[in-house]
Amino acid sequence: MAIVKRAEGRAYLAPLVVFLLLFLGFPALVNLIYSVSTVNFENLRSPSLSGLGNYASVLVDREFWQAVSFSMRFGILTALAECLIGLFLAIFLAPLLAKRSFLMAPLMLPLMVAPAMIGLMYRLVLHEFAGPVPYYLFLWFGDSPAFLDINNAFRTLIVVETLQWTPFAFLLFYMAYVAIPLDVREAAALDGAPWFKILWWIELPLMLPTLVIAFFIRFIDGFRVFDNVYALTGSGAGGSTTSLSIYIYQAFFKEGAIGKAVAASVMLFVASLAVLYGLNWLAGRRRT
Amino acid sequence: MKSITRSLPALAALLASVALPGLANATVTVLGWPGGSEETALRATVEAYNAKAGISDADKVQLLFFNRDGFFDKLQADMAAGSDAFDVNLVATYSIGRYAPYMEPVELGSDAAKVFGESVLKTMQFDGKQYGVPTDLSLHFMYYRKDLIDALMKDEAAKKAYGEIAQKYLGKELQPKDPDSWTWDDWAATALYFSKQANSASPVRYGTVLQMKNLLFNMMVFQSLPRSYGGNWMDKDGKITVDSDAYKTGLELYKKLYDAGASPKDSLSYEYAETNAAYGSGQAATALQWNAAAADLTNAEKSPAVAGVTGIVAPPAGPDGRADHIHGLGLGLNKNAKNKEGATKFLKWLASEDAALLYAKSGGSPALSPEVVAKVASERPDLVKLGEFASKYGYVMNGATSANALSVYELQAKEFTGYWAGQQGLDDALAHVKTGMQDLLKK
């Protein structure tokens, strides 16, 4: 006998379904309609269907592919940097944190700050005449690099993103690291395995699912970056720091090309979904 | 059942206690221009309005601000969607046509003309109707260090070095001049002379501060240069003329100064605030900057390094004389305002002499009639210059009041900064802008 009757089950699920329909389904439907329509701010409520022209105009737009390239490079590099530094810190600091767990709080602080605020903060910190970093560089070395010029803006943005989000990767890795049963390590040590072999052959394989998940979460976050980049450099000289999200924002608000912007966002949505399905497939494959 | 019956009134009382204060606090919400002297002045003026006797709680004004980046785009989206989140909204001369369908004209009364003058009221008119109270007139000043220029003019060795630098970088024989008679070449030579990279003996790090971020407002600052060489967006027949020699000269001069180190290395990320910080640090000899910065740059508490030694003149001259970009900011009535009566009452008060003087004293930049500005001339001498420069050198490019004017500025910002950053050639940048403008400004 079923514990919950079918009708009751439906009743319990109804609020969730209504919520999803309202807050995900409706916007998704509107987006799909706008993406195949000629629409601007004047005819938002009465768009006229125009086929797949918006998708075509996005696909032949040189700036779209530049934005995709920026987002891809930014996503991969920041995810790699955050995971490598986070992994090192998790293993290196694990003995200390086991005794002084309160140190976790200051390490997590960057996560508490809104990305847009981080962008504004570094706009001040790196300003040649108001920021402490150029001030001390001038004081000690007589010069300071242009952190936000065309040559350095990308690197600066990578560093800023990495500084903010490394604690996230660190937290995941630390939890995975301390969850490894102590007796496994002790058994390996008794067999005479040195620390680097224990790390390479035992600890890292046991942490692998967390490593993969953390990398993809950080990649997705980096790929769709908007706030801190927009606050720090805007779309950059000649559009050099235009991420895909900024491209969509500009097409929507600055060009008023709503159909084109929504078509690009639908493509971003599909790409994100593909990555998530890929992750799911990887996880399923591991279970079997 | 009894307990439910008993708890219902209690629940109603609880809900009422939450909701009623909200109703009692129904106010006039004003969406202002964020982050500059305009915000400071508006805050002070609104505070005075709310403290006035006879202003009911329902008509008290509360302020709403969001970021300058994309302000007008977000405003358009809000207004097109019929937002009633604000009763009064910002409007600019270059965007009235874009927002007029979502706004209601306001009747400001006959005193408004005495306070501002008819020509200034017109900056807030569209199709012959008044859509707002003109709160700020914006144009550009050339800020310069009087102490540095005076020292240069008195030093024969320095004058010789100045001439050599002008010859080397600009290919012209130039001598130092009084800033009020500068041409753009004189300004460029001065900027180079006062740059460490071009002249290691310079007492300051940079000769000027160029606002070169990919931002539409920076294009407004830049355009006075090509304009003084006869540049325009389009001719009287509607043909786009942005690929003219005037624009080429202006764009090349900016790039030459940036490449020569006459402006900070990060100038490609500079806008209003960064420019103020750079000039205010005392490490730059000149800055072409919005007039709104005058209140800060001449205030000894806010800019101690430069306040006492900063001179202000109109932008330099080109072959066609001097030119100064001009536009007005103001506040008007949202068509979907929840509290239209209260909003109109506030706007009428804002157009009064008392309010305009208070706004001026609080750091705002209203363009006031000569009789009214005389009452604040001792505290705000820059407002006297504001009126003078606007009447002598003020200009609006052909097409710069069209519905797509802001998009044109955006396009220019992207392409011109791409040229200055070395990402594309001058001819390519101008060709891209011309093609885009033909599309945006077609009738």
Interface residues (C-beta under 8 A of the other chain):
Chain A: F41 E42 L44 R123 L126 H127 E128 F129 A130 P145 A146 F147 L148 D149 I150 A153 Y230 L232 T233 G234 S235 G236 A237 G238 G239 S240 Y249 Q250 F253 K254 E255 G256
Chain B: D69 G70 D73 K74 Q76 A77 A80 A81 P101 M212 K213 N214 L215 P264 K265 D266 L268 S269 E274 A277 A278 G280 S281 Q283 S407 E410 K414 E415 T417 G418 Y419 W420 A421 G422 Q423 Q424
